[in-house]
Amino acid sequence: MPNGKCRIMKVDTKKLGNVVVFAITGDIVFYNLNQIREVIKSEIEKAVTNKFLMNLSGVGMVDSVGVGFILSAYKTVLSKKGSFSLVAPGEVVKSMLEKGGLTRLKIYDSEDDAIKAI
């Protein structure tokens, strides 16, 4: 960790109806990704549903590697003919996602809004 300011990442996975929600807290940056990459990949692969939400309300920062990670999860879900949306990214996170070209991802203000829409 280069500056000691990165927040350790964790992911809580829950199922709401037929939607799997990944609630991430911490910073989605290079130094933290190994902590959740395999958890999310495994959950996507074994899920009986093809609807996924990534709740980013607890994320403070995303770097370019984190953007790549989110894009990879999105592509994995698309390969299963599924839907993948983001929930509640803060302004800093949203800005990084836009800079990283993830403007095609649907973003919702809340999990309830997202579940109703997908």
Order of alpha helices (4+ residues) and beta strands (2+ residues): beta-beta-alpha-beta-alpha-beta-alpha-beta-alpha
